[in-house]
Amino acid sequence: MKNIQQLIQMGQQMQSRMSEIQETLDQKEVSATSGGGMVSATVDGKGELRGVQIDPTVVDPGDVEMLEDLVLAAVAEAQKKARSLYEEEMQKVAGGLPFPMKIPGLP
C-alpha cells in the first residue's frame, strides 16, 4: 500500500512541476529569421505566434509570394525551436524517461 501512495505522490509532484513549466513556457520567447534576417518571427515557449517583423526593403508588391515564403519559413523555424524547448523542459520533469512516452498498443 505504501508503494501506491508513493506513486500517487510522485504523480502529483510531476503534475505540479508540469504546470509550472507550462507557465514558464508562456513567458519565454523564441525567435527565428529567414531571408538573411529580413523576416523575423517570435513565438512563445508553446509555439504560439507573438510577432512578425519584416524589413521594409523586402516588401515588393510584384513579388508577394517571396515575402509569404520568408514569413512562413521564419514562423516554422521559430515554432520548431519552441518544440525543442518544450521537449527539453518535459524531459526534465520525466526524469530521463522518453518524452513523449510511447505506450504499446496506442497510436
C-alpha positions as CSV (number, residue, x, y, z in Angstrom):
1,M,0.0,0.0,0.0
2,K,2.9,2.3,0.8
3,N,4.2,1.9,-2.8
4,I,0.9,3.0,-4.2
5,Q,0.9,6.1,-2.0
6,Q,4.4,7.0,-3.1
7,L,3.4,6.5,-6.7
8,I,0.4,8.8,-6.3
9,Q,2.6,11.4,-4.6
10,M,5.2,11.2,-7.4
11,G,2.4,11.7,-9.9
12,Q,1.1,14.8,-8.1
13,Q,4.6,16.2,-7.9
14,M,5.1,15.6,-11.6
15,Q,1.7,17.2,-12.4
16,S,2.6,20.3,-10.3
17,R,6.0,20.6,-12.0
18,M,4.4,20.3,-15.4
19,S,2.0,23.1,-14.6
20,E,5.0,25.3,-13.5
21,I,6.7,24.5,-16.8
22,Q,3.6,25.4,-18.8
23,E,3.5,28.8,-17.1
24,T,7.2,29.3,-17.7
25,L,6.9,28.4,-21.3
26,D,4.1,31.0,-21.7
27,Q,6.6,33.6,-20.6
28,K,9.5,32.5,-22.8
29,E,10.0,33.8,-26.3
30,V,11.9,32.1,-29.2
31,S,12.7,33.9,-32.4
32,A,13.9,32.8,-35.8
33,T,14.7,34.7,-39.0
34,S,14.7,34.0,-42.7
35,G,16.0,35.8,-45.8
36,G,19.2,36.7,-44.1
37,G,17.4,38.4,-41.2
38,M,14.9,40.2,-43.4
39,V,12.0,38.5,-41.7
40,S,11.8,37.6,-38.0
41,A,9.2,35.6,-36.2
42,T,8.8,35.4,-32.4
43,V,6.7,32.7,-30.7
44,D,6.2,31.8,-27.0
45,G,7.5,28.6,-25.5
46,K,4.4,26.8,-26.6
47,G,4.9,27.8,-30.2
48,E,2.1,30.4,-30.3
49,L,3.0,33.3,-32.7
50,R,3.7,36.5,-30.8
51,G,5.1,38.7,-33.5
52,V,6.5,39.1,-37.0
53,Q,9.0,41.8,-38.1
54,I,9.6,42.5,-41.8
55,D,12.4,44.7,-43.1
56,P,10.7,47.2,-45.5
57,T,13.3,46.5,-48.2
58,V,11.9,43.0,-48.7
59,V,8.4,44.3,-49.4
60,D,8.0,44.1,-53.2
61,P,4.4,44.4,-54.4
62,G,5.5,42.5,-57.5
63,D,6.8,39.5,-55.6
64,V,4.4,38.9,-52.7
65,E,5.0,35.2,-53.0
66,M,8.6,35.6,-51.9
67,L,7.6,37.6,-48.8
68,E,5.0,34.9,-47.9
69,D,7.6,32.2,-48.2
70,L,10.0,34.2,-45.9
71,V,7.3,34.7,-43.3
72,L,6.3,31.1,-43.4
73,A,10.0,29.9,-43.1
74,A,10.6,32.2,-40.1
75,V,7.5,31.2,-38.3
76,A,8.1,27.5,-38.9
77,E,11.7,27.7,-37.6
78,A,10.6,29.6,-34.5
79,Q,7.9,27.0,-33.8
80,K,10.5,24.2,-34.3
81,K,12.7,25.9,-31.7
82,A,9.8,26.2,-29.3
83,R,9.0,22.5,-29.7
84,S,12.6,21.7,-28.9
85,L,12.5,23.9,-25.8
86,Y,9.2,22.3,-24.7
87,E,10.6,18.8,-25.1
88,E,13.7,19.7,-23.2
89,E,11.7,21.1,-20.3
90,M,9.4,18.0,-20.3
91,Q,12.5,15.7,-20.3
92,K,13.5,17.4,-17.0
93,V,10.1,16.5,-15.5
94,A,10.1,13.0,-16.9
95,G,13.4,12.3,-15.1
96,G,15.1,10.7,-18.1
97,L,12.0,8.8,-19.3
98,P,11.4,9.1,-23.1
99,F,9.1,12.0,-23.9
100,P,6.6,11.8,-25.3
101,M,6.1,8.4,-23.9
102,K,5.2,5.6,-26.3
103,I,2.6,3.2,-24.8
104,P,2.4,-0.1,-26.7
105,G,-1.0,-0.6,-28.4
106,L,-1.7,3.2,-28.6
107,P,-1.1,5.4,-31.6
